[in-house]
Amino acid sequence: MVSSLSGRRFLITGGTGSFGQTMVTRLLDAGAAEIRVLSRDESKQDLMRHRLGDDRVRYYVGDVRDYDSVGKAVRGMEFVFHAAALKQVPSCEFFPLEAVRTNVLGSANVVDACERHGVEALVLLSTDKAVYPVNAMGMTKALMEKVAQAHFRNNPTARTRVCCVRYGNVMYSRGSVIPLFVEQIRRGVPLTVTEPGMTRFMMSLTESVELVEHAFRHSQPGDVFIRKADACTIGDLATALCNLFGVPAKFNVLGIRHGEKLYETLASREDLSRAEDFGDFLRVPVDSRDLNYSLYFDEGNVERGNLADFNSHNARRLSVPEIEQLLLSLPEVRAQLDTFAATGVPA
Ligand SMILES: O=c1ccn([C@@H]2O[C@H](COP(=O)(O)OP(=O)(O)O[C@H]3O[C@H](CO)[C@@H](O)[C@H](O)[C@H]3O)[C@@H](O)[C@H]2O)c(=O)[nH]1
């Protein structure tokens, strides 16, 4: 277990994204000695460099698909957080091989480079869409989890402790539904709700960072860490936003889109049959059976048939007032509400 972040050296792949920027700030506050950001977009790096103005942060332009660029960034680091990914469901549907290249092969490059350069721990960020996946984004994230677990299963004496974290929707993340609804409220148009009864797990950016830190400190090699989250319907989410901005809740119902599920699953029955419950967190250890196939054929789990998965339909359901409170805890929503109060329109 890692007791202190102070004086340590970190790499964050995809470090200019919302998760990366929050994590970098937290690590700087905790006294990290060096933080490297590996990402493709030099202009986002430049903006971040000016915003942070801290020379403990070093910027590496590169792509996880390219082993050399990963290796250069990993060398000399003690801990790595792997957040770089193709995350948009529709673009991965249209370009599944691109998702394979970044989410599967790119992640394998990160695992290999960490092992080769003797990194102590690597945390890979996954998603609820990786459980019983129906779209290419979720399928490639599921394979990323398998790559991480295989690292331990195939190398029991590995130098790098590799684990994954899995979480649901991060509220107000770039390109997600909440900023879109706020923009629609601003324009005074009906909110484009896909299916009012569709449910999603809701989590703040801070909670997602806490989950990564928890996994980083407490994981065993091959673990998947899950933070138990509350869920809500998209209809209630849209209603809560309209209530906060004081506009009537008017929806244009689109229907479930290609590649979408009615609900998401954070932990499958298969995960739960071996999960350890830590209150707010679930730890799913790797299935470490070896390639001796008799174990696969002759041993089963009688409990598994009785287990229900943990999904956004059976999780604790947030009420509209509870969603309003959660939304009010987000600085982005408060900023929009202030502008709305001052000018009658959000910024
Ligand atoms: O105009 C819209 C757009 C979306 N939705 C719904 O809002 C919910 C959330 O959508 P969105 O914010 O786009 O997130 P997801 O498609 O659920 O995917 C996000 O959440 C995942 C975790 O589940 C992450 O892995 C992805 O990167 C991230 O894009 C879904 O039920 C959508 O059907 C609408 O009702 N109207």
PDBQT file of the ligand as one rigid body, heavy atoms in Angstrom, charges set to zero:
ROOT
HETATM    1  O1  LIG A 401     -29.356  14.538 -26.086  1.00  0.00    +0.000 OA
HETATM    2  C1  LIG A 401     -29.227  13.636 -25.244  1.00  0.00    +0.000 A 
HETATM    3  C2  LIG A 401     -28.004  12.963 -25.005  1.00  0.00    +0.000 A 
HETATM    4  C3  LIG A 401     -27.981  11.956 -24.056  1.00  0.00    +0.000 A 
HETATM    5  N1  LIG A 401     -29.100  11.619 -23.372  1.00  0.00    +0.000 N 
HETATM    6  C4  LIG A 401     -29.083  10.522 -22.389  1.00  0.00    +0.000 C 
HETATM    7  O2  LIG A 401     -28.337  10.910 -21.268  1.00  0.00    +0.000 OA
HETATM    8  C5  LIG A 401     -27.695   9.786 -20.689  1.00  0.00    +0.000 C 
HETATM    9  C6  LIG A 401     -26.235  10.081 -20.517  1.00  0.00    +0.000 C 
HETATM   10  O3  LIG A 401     -25.667  10.365 -21.790  1.00  0.00    +0.000 OA
HETATM   11  P1  LIG A 401     -24.158  10.904 -21.942  1.00  0.00    +0.000 P 
HETATM   12  O4  LIG A 401     -23.914  11.976 -20.933  1.00  0.00    +0.000 OA
HETATM   13  O5  LIG A 401     -23.939  11.183 -23.378  1.00  0.00    +0.000 OA
HETATM   14  O6  LIG A 401     -23.314   9.669 -21.430  1.00  0.00    +0.000 OA
HETATM   15  P2  LIG A 401     -23.221   8.168 -21.916  1.00  0.00    +0.000 P 
HETATM   16  O7  LIG A 401     -23.576   7.960 -23.340  1.00  0.00    +0.000 OA
HETATM   17  O8  LIG A 401     -23.995   7.361 -20.904  1.00  0.00    +0.000 OA
HETATM   18  O9  LIG A 401     -21.650   7.904 -21.802  1.00  0.00    +0.000 OA
HETATM   19  C7  LIG A 401     -20.875   8.589 -20.819  1.00  0.00    +0.000 C 
HETATM   20  O10 LIG A 401     -20.754   7.804 -19.678  1.00  0.00    +0.000 OA
HETATM   21  C8  LIG A 401     -19.928   6.661 -19.804  1.00  0.00    +0.000 C 
HETATM   22  C9  LIG A 401     -20.014   5.880 -18.524  1.00  0.00    +0.000 C 
HETATM   23  O11 LIG A 401     -21.209   5.140 -18.562  1.00  0.00    +0.000 OA
HETATM   24  C10 LIG A 401     -18.535   7.075 -20.176  1.00  0.00    +0.000 C 
HETATM   25  O12 LIG A 401     -17.713   5.949 -20.288  1.00  0.00    +0.000 OA
HETATM   26  C11 LIG A 401     -18.611   7.798 -21.493  1.00  0.00    +0.000 C 
HETATM   27  O13 LIG A 401     -17.316   8.207 -21.862  1.00  0.00    +0.000 OA
HETATM   28  C12 LIG A 401     -19.538   8.983 -21.400  1.00  0.00    +0.000 C 
HETATM   29  O14 LIG A 401     -19.684   9.595 -22.663  1.00  0.00    +0.000 OA
HETATM   30  C13 LIG A 401     -27.982   8.596 -21.608  1.00  0.00    +0.000 C 
HETATM   31  O15 LIG A 401     -29.011   7.843 -21.035  1.00  0.00    +0.000 OA
HETATM   32  C14 LIG A 401     -28.435   9.241 -22.904  1.00  0.00    +0.000 C 
HETATM   33  O16 LIG A 401     -29.388   8.461 -23.600  1.00  0.00    +0.000 OA
HETATM   34  C15 LIG A 401     -30.282  12.286 -23.587  1.00  0.00    +0.000 A 
HETATM   35  O17 LIG A 401     -31.304  12.004 -22.954  1.00  0.00    +0.000 OA
HETATM   36  N2  LIG A 401     -30.315  13.275 -24.515  1.00  0.00    +0.000 N 
ENDROOT
TORSDOF 0
